[in-house]
């Protein structure tokens, strides 16, 4: 299997390098096997290249014997390493595995000339028990699984000689001779996801489900069941129920859901009783573990966020497919999930829009700018009114897009931009210029 070092990680690396010189606590979080540790090694190399005289203290709490530490031992170890007045970077990986880890962080933040960088598979590391979090002196960089271009590079999809300059006409070949169109490669990406867990032999074999299931079990064990959460957080005690909740989320992905509705579906489809409160606790746990990402609803006319019926997306389509069979009618849902992830990779805040009784699937916000986006496998006379209608009801002047899997780039007479989704997923920005 390749080392997880791909060119497009430079986007994350650049973001991190832009944050290492301030005095804030830096938190790096993302689902397990999304490449956080490999990215932190790239960051370490970049810091050494920039300032060879600086010191770097690294500790991975999941490495051999690291679990034997307590928080006092961590402080003692660092005191022996620290040189007063010398710039020092502390990179602490999966620090929440350390009992009473917040005490250690609060003390380490007091050392002069020290930049703390915490890496965690669980968002609970953004803890209100940390002094710098309470004071708002922290930065968060969320790492997503591989994008489509990263997936192609990681798995050695070699681009063949192009017959045209169009991105959608690209063809690829694997080292074993198998050939793929870009759409074939995209479907492979949807099936196996963007976690760094497969090699050329296992990606297209019956072993793939076993590998995915192993990753899911590791997430449930380390980042959900054993996670040391804060006071008042619900405890996940039934992994079977947790899996059933995830199955419902996968089956109805792209739909607005309440915990009460999910609880009823678990009872109807899985013949298992669960309370709304329990489902809410499990949703929070999977969101903290970065398995699920939520898109809050935005009432576009009033410009207010709504507290009910968010959308839930899986951080990795491979894990989503582990939960349920993929059918032809799921293609729109999977495309929306993939576009949502790509938008968050590019730094957008992504919401789901409500306009009257209709929905704008995705609304991106970046500073004062926003985009309204619909996603569809195809755009044809039969579905054009359903897809374009909500966009036409939005009366402000922000850009409106439809990302389609099959179709060429064009602009409608009323200014809605139709973009090929594969071009967007391969790196094109949201514009026709």
C-alpha positions in Angstrom: 0.0 0.0 0.0 1.2 3.5 -0.8 2.3 5.9 1.9 -0.5 8.4 2.2 1.3 11.3 0.6 -0.5 12.9 -2.3 -0.1 16.2 -4.0 -3.5 17.7 -3.1 -2.6 17.4 0.6 -0.7 20.6 0.0 -4.0 22.4 0.3 -4.2 21.2 3.9 -0.5 21.7 4.5 -0.8 25.3 3.3 -3.7 25.9 5.7 -1.7 24.5 8.6 1.4 26.5 7.8 -0.7 29.6 7.9 -1.7 28.8 11.5 1.5 27.7 13.2 2.9 31.1 13.9 0.0 32.5 16.0 -0.4 31.8 19.7 -3.6 29.8 19.4 -4.0 26.1 20.1 -4.1 24.2 16.8 -6.6 21.3 16.5 -6.5 18.8 13.6 -9.4 16.5 13.5 -11.0 14.0 11.0 -12.3 10.5 10.7 -9.8 7.7 11.5 -7.6 6.7 8.4 -8.2 10.0 6.7 -4.5 10.9 6.7 -4.1 13.1 9.7 -0.9 11.5 11.0 0.7 11.5 7.6 -0.2 15.1 7.1 1.3 16.0 10.5 4.5 14.4 9.4 4.5 16.6 6.3 3.9 19.5 8.6 6.8 18.5 10.8 9.1 18.3 7.7 7.9 21.7 6.6 8.6 23.2 10.0 12.1 21.7 10.1 12.9 23.0 6.6 11.7 26.5 7.5 13.6 26.7 10.9 16.1 24.0 11.5 16.8 25.4 15.0 13.3 24.9 16.3 12.4 21.9 18.4 9.7 19.4 17.7 8.2 17.2 20.4 5.9 14.5 19.0 3.9 11.9 20.9 1.4 9.4 19.4 -0.8 8.1 22.2 -1.7 5.0 20.1 1.9 4.0 19.6 3.5 1.1 21.6 3.7 1.8 25.4 2.3 5.4 25.0 -0.9 4.3 26.7 1.2 3.6 29.9 1.6 7.4 30.4 -0.4 9.5 32.6 -0.8 13.3 32.3 1.9 14.0 35.0 4.3 11.7 33.1 3.7 13.7 29.9 4.4 17.0 31.6 7.6 15.5 33.2 8.7 14.2 29.8 8.3 17.5 28.1 10.0 19.5 30.9 13.1 17.4 30.2 12.9 18.1 26.5 12.0 21.8 26.7 14.7 24.5 26.3 13.5 27.9 27.7 13.3 30.6 25.0 13.6 28.2 22.1 10.7 27.8 19.7 9.1 24.4 20.2 6.2 22.7 18.5 4.4 20.0 20.4 2.5 17.5 18.1 0.3 15.3 20.2 -1.5 12.6 18.2 -4.8 11.1 19.6 -4.1 12.9 22.9 -7.7 12.1 24.2 -6.5 8.5 24.8 -4.5 9.9 27.7 -6.5 9.9 31.0 -7.2 13.5 32.2 -5.5 14.8 29.1 -7.1 18.3 29.4 -5.0 18.9 32.6 -1.8 18.2 30.6 -2.9 20.6 27.7 -3.8 23.4 30.1 -0.3 23.2 31.7 1.6 22.8 28.4 0.0 25.9 27.0 1.8 27.9 29.7 5.3 27.0 28.5 7.0 29.9 26.7 7.6 29.8 23.0 5.5 26.6 22.6 3.0 25.9 19.9 0.6 23.1 20.7 -0.8 21.0 17.8 -3.4 18.4 18.8 -4.5 15.6 16.4 -7.6 13.6 17.1 -10.1 11.3 15.4 -12.8 12.7 17.7 -14.1 16.3 17.6 -14.5 16.0 21.4 -10.9 17.2 21.6 -12.5 20.7 21.1 -13.2 20.6 24.8 -14.7 23.3 27.0 -12.3 22.0 29.7 -9.4 23.5 27.8 -8.6 27.0 28.8 -7.7 28.2 25.3 -11.0 26.8 23.9 -13.0 28.6 26.5 -11.2 31.8 25.7 -11.7 31.3 21.9 -7.9 31.1 21.3 -7.9 28.0 19.0 -8.0 27.1 15.4 -9.5 23.9 13.9 -8.5 22.2 10.6 -10.8 19.4 9.6 -9.3 16.7 7.4 -11.5 14.8 5.0 -10.8 11.5 3.3 -9.3 11.6 -0.1 -10.8 13.7 -2.9 -11.3 12.1 -6.3 -8.0 13.4 -7.7 -6.2 12.2 -4.5 -7.9 8.8 -4.9 -6.7 8.4 -8.4 -3.1 9.4 -7.5 -3.1 7.2 -4.4 -4.3 4.1 -6.3 -1.9 4.7 -9.3 -4.6 5.5 -11.9 -2.3 6.5 -14.7 -3.9 8.9 -17.2 -3.7 7.6 -20.8 -2.9 9.8 -23.8 -5.9 12.2 -24.1 -7.9 12.4 -27.3 -9.3 15.8 -26.3 -8.6 18.4 -23.6 -12.0 17.8 -21.9 -11.7 16.5 -18.4 -14.7 14.3 -18.7 -13.0 12.5 -21.7 -10.0 11.4 -19.6 -9.1 7.7 -19.4 -6.9 5.9 -16.9 -5.1 2.6 -16.6 -4.1 0.7 -13.5 -0.7 -1.1 -13.2 -2.4 -4.4 -13.8 -3.8 -3.2 -17.1 -7.4 -2.5 -16.2 -8.8 0.6 -18.0 -11.2 3.1 -16.7 -13.1 6.1 -18.1 -13.2 9.0 -15.6 -16.8 8.1 -14.8 -15.7 4.5 -14.2 -13.0 5.7 -11.8 -15.6 8.0 -10.1 -17.8 5.0 -9.5 -14.9 3.1 -8.1 -14.2 6.0 -5.8 -17.9 6.0 -4.6 -17.8 2.3 -4.0 -14.6 2.1 -1.9 -14.4 5.6 -0.5 -11.4 7.8 0.2 -9.9 6.2 3.3 -6.3 5.0 3.0 -7.1 1.4 3.7 -6.9 -0.4 0.3 -4.2 -1.5 -2.1 -4.5 -2.7 -5.7 -5.2 -6.3 -4.6 -7.9 -5.6 -2.0 -9.8 -2.7 -3.6 -11.5 -4.9 -6.2 -12.0 -8.1 -4.1 -14.3 -9.6 -1.6 -11.8 -8.5 1.1 -12.9 -4.9 0.7 -16.0 -5.3 2.8 -14.0 -7.1 5.5 -11.5 -4.2 5.6 -14.2 -1.5 5.7 -16.0 -3.4 8.5 -12.7 -3.5 10.4 -12.2 0.2 10.1 -15.8 0.8 11.2 -15.4 -1.5 14.2 -12.2 0.4 15.1 -14.0 3.7 15.0 -16.8 2.4 17.1 -14.4 1.0 19.7 -11.8 3.7 19.9 -13.7 6.9 19.0 -17.2 6.2 20.2 -17.4 3.4 22.9 -14.1 4.2 24.6 -14.0 7.9 24.1 -13.5 9.9 27.3 -16.2 12.5 26.7 -17.1 15.4 28.9 -19.6 15.4 31.8 -23.2 15.1 30.7 -22.4 13.4 27.4 -24.5 10.4 26.6 -22.7 7.0 26.6 -23.0 4.7 23.6 -23.6 1.3 25.2 -25.2 -0.7 22.3 -23.0 -1.1 19.2 -25.8 -3.1 17.5 -28.2 -0.2 17.9 -25.6 2.2 16.7 -25.1 0.2 13.6 -28.9 0.1 13.0 -29.0 3.9 13.3 -26.3 4.2 10.8 -28.1 1.8 8.4 -31.1 4.1 8.5 -28.9 7.1 7.9 -27.3 5.3 4.9 -30.7 4.1 3.5 -32.2 7.6 3.6 -29.1 9.7 3.1 -29.8 13.2 1.6 -33.1 13.4 3.5 -33.9 15.8 6.3 -34.3 13.7 9.5 -35.2 14.1 13.1 -34.0 11.8 15.9 -37.7 10.9 16.5 -38.1 9.8 12.8 -34.9 7.8 12.9 -36.1 6.1 16.1 -39.3 5.1 14.4 -37.5 3.8 11.3 -35.2 1.7 13.5 -38.3 0.1 15.1 -40.1 -0.4 11.7 -37.1 -1.6 9.6 -34.8 -3.2 12.2 -37.5 -4.3 14.7 -35.5 -2.7 17.5 -36.9 -0.3 20.1 -35.0 2.9 20.8 -35.9 6.3 22.3 -35.5 9.7 20.7 -33.0 10.6 23.5 -30.9 7.6 22.8 -30.8 8.2 19.0 -29.8 11.9 19.7 -27.0 10.7 21.8 -25.8 8.2 19.2 -26.0 10.9 16.4 -23.8 13.2 18.5 -21.3 10.4 19.1 -21.0 9.6 15.4 -20.7 13.3 14.6 -18.0 13.7 17.2 -16.2 10.7 15.7 -16.3 12.4 12.3 -18.2 9.5 10.7 -21.2 11.8 10.2 -21.3 15.4 9.1 -24.4 17.4 9.4 -25.8 20.3 7.2 -28.1 22.6 9.1 -31.1 24.0 7.4 -31.2 27.6 6.3 -34.4 29.5 5.7 -33.3 31.4 2.6 -36.0 34.1 2.8 -35.5 35.0 6.4 -31.7 34.2 6.3 -32.1 32.3 9.6 -30.7 28.9 10.5 -33.4 26.3 11.6 -32.8 24.1 14.6 -34.7 21.1 13.3 -34.3 18.4 10.6 -30.7 18.6 9.5 -29.2 16.5 6.8 -26.6 13.9 7.7 -23.8 12.9 5.3 -21.2 10.2 5.7 -17.6 11.3 5.8 -16.8 8.4 3.5 -19.0 6.8 0.9 -17.2 3.4 1.4 -18.5 3.4 5.0 -21.9 4.5 3.8 -22.0 1.6 1.3 -21.0 -0.8 4.1 -24.3 0.1 5.9 -26.6 -0.6 3.0 -26.7 -1.9 -0.6 -26.2 0.6 -3.3 -29.0 0.8 -5.9 -29.4 2.7 -9.1 -31.7 5.2 -7.4 -28.9 5.9 -4.9 -26.7 7.6 -7.5 -28.2 11.1 -6.8 -27.7 10.7 -3.1 -24.2 9.5 -3.4 -23.4 12.4 -5.8 -24.8 14.9 -3.3 -22.8 13.3 -0.5 -19.6 13.5 -2.6 -20.2 17.1 -3.6 -21.0 18.1 0.0 -17.6 16.6 1.1 -15.7 18.3 -1.7 -17.3 21.7 -0.7 -16.2 21.2 2.9 -12.7 20.3 1.7 -12.5 23.6 -0.1 -13.3 25.5 3.2 -17.0 26.3 2.6 -19.6 26.2 5.4 -22.3 24.1 3.8 -26.0 24.3 4.7 -29.2 22.9 3.3 -31.6 25.6 1.9 -35.3 25.9 2.5 -37.3 28.2 0.1 -41.0 28.0 0.9 -41.9 24.3 0.8 -39.0 23.5 -1.6 -35.4 22.7 -1.0 -32.1 24.0 -2.4 -29.9 21.0 -1.6 -26.7 22.8 -0.7 -26.0 26.4 0.2 -22.3 27.3 0.6 -21.2 30.3 2.7 -17.7 31.8 2.7 -17.5 35.2 4.4 -20.1 37.4 2.8 -20.4 35.3 -0.3 -22.7 32.3 -0.9 -23.7 29.9 -3.6 -26.9 27.9 -4.2 -26.3 24.4 -5.5 -28.5 21.6 -6.8 -27.1 18.2 -7.6 -28.4 15.7 -10.2 -27.2 12.7 -12.1 -29.0 14.0 -15.2 -30.8 17.2 -16.1 -33.6 16.6 -18.7 -37.1 17.9 -19.6 -38.7 15.5 -17.1 -36.8 16.8 -14.0 -35.8 20.3 -15.0 -38.6 22.0 -13.3 -38.1 20.1 -10.1 -34.3 20.9 -10.0 -34.3 24.4 -11.4 -37.6 25.6 -9.7 -36.2 26.1 -6.2 -33.2 28.1 -7.6 -35.5 30.3 -9.5 -37.5 31.2 -6.4 -34.3 32.6 -4.8 -34.5 36.3 -5.5 -31.1 37.5 -4.3 -28.1 37.9 -6.7 -25.8 35.2 -5.4 -24.7 32.6 -8.0 -26.9 29.5 -8.6 -25.5 26.2 -9.9 -26.6 22.7 -10.9 -23.9 20.1 -10.8 -24.8 17.2 -13.1 -22.9 14.0 -13.6 -23.9 13.7 -17.3 -24.0 17.0 -19.2 -22.0 19.8 -20.6 -21.3 23.2 -19.1 -23.8 25.9 -20.0 -25.8 28.8 -18.6 -29.6 29.0 -18.7 -31.3 32.2 -20.0 -31.9 33.3 -16.4 -28.3 32.8 -15.3 -28.2 29.4 -13.6 -24.9 27.8 -14.3 -24.9 24.1 -15.2 -21.6 22.5 -14.4 -20.3 19.0 -15.0 -20.0 17.4 -11.6 -16.9 15.3 -12.6 -15.1 18.5 -13.6 -16.0 20.1 -10.3 -14.8 17.0 -8.3 -11.5 17.0 -10.3 -10.8 20.5 -9.1 -12.7 23.0 -11.2 -14.0 26.0 -9.2 -17.6 27.1 -9.1 -17.7 29.2 -12.2 -17.8 28.9 -16.0 -14.9 31.2 -16.7 
